[in-house]
Amino acid sequence: MPLPFGLKAPSKGTLIFSGIAGALSGIIYTSNKNAEESRRKVAQRVAHLADRPCGVHEMPRKVTIYISAPPGDGLEKSRTWFREYVKPVLVAGAVDYEVKEAKEPGQIEKSVMEAIIEQRREAESSIMEIDEQQQSEQQQQQQQQVANPFVAPNVKEMISQQLKKRKETDGILAIGRNAYREVLSGLAKGCEASLEQKNEEVVKEKPAEMEQQDQEELINEGIQQVNNEVQDEVRFSLPPKFEPVMYIPHVNIIGWSNIPYRLYMWYADYKRIEEVGKYTIAAVLNQTRPMEPRDADKGQEEKKYWIGDEKVEELKKNDEPIVIDERIMDKLTTYTSDELP
């Protein structure tokens, strides 16, 4: 039966193309809709914090984000992961953040270690200033005790001390297993490092005609260096307070054999939004608990997708369990919620 208005029936190829195009459009639309709905639900969990007015002396919260390139891939993958799954929750909860990227292994550990050393220096300096201030006030009180037995404290100095103790950030989020490992290692090494500024210049070898006096001086310097290292071990100290540390999962699916699963997760992106969102929500809500041994070796599921050259395979083979230093274990905290294990 002919079609009205002189229309012709579509060819078989047109029908096939239209069916495929329609199916793909439906898949993309469904994926985007589900992802948008998941983002909205996650944001609603913390939106009330953004609407809450801050107190007069209350500072906005700020956390530090540490990211590094996943093994076998580039740093841009970690940046995208942060922008897609972590940043929206922080913005919805009115939490400021500072992203610190590591282009090479060990940079995160060094950054965290230097931050802990600086906190220990400030604490030691504050103690010395308080001791000096107390001695000075005691002398003044002794001199003025008869004339004015009720000496008011120096309010300006007290406020100054409180400002010095105020920290810029109050939380650490480590995205991925390697970043998490370096953060924990940096915390421990920062507590055992020397607080003295060391000159790390390399001493060049002198010619064979070195005088005996120079040789004796080098020997004495070597002995002194060994003594300093022993003293550094004895001088292990903790900062006034550790920031809560949170592991954020980062599963970077790569490899030809994983293409089907990668396509599925692209469609089911809402699952990632909700899964990673649980960890970020806990950090935004600022509910903490003491760190436990089960919090150490995180990110085992990431290693399945550490695929690449020999260097990556060697890294995967030699990856050891993450262990938290016992000396700081009982001082560390992490974020928690009812949805997290």
Secondary structure, DSSP 8 states (H G I E B T S, - for coil): ---GGG-----HHHHHHHHHHHHHHHHHHHHHHHHHHHHHHHHHTTHHHHHS---TT----EEEEEEE--TTS-HHHHHHHIIIIIHHHHHHTT-EEEEEEESSTTHHHHHHHHHHHHHHHHHHHHHHHHHHHHHHHHHHHHHHTTT-S-----HHHHHHHHHHH--S---EEEESHHHHHHHHHHHHHHHHS-SS-----------TT--HHHHHHHHHHHHHHHHHHHHHHHT----S----EEEE------SGGGHHHHHHHHHTHHHHHHHHHHHHHHHHHT-EEE--GGGTS--GGGGGG--SSHHHHHHHHT-------HHHHTT-EEE--TT--
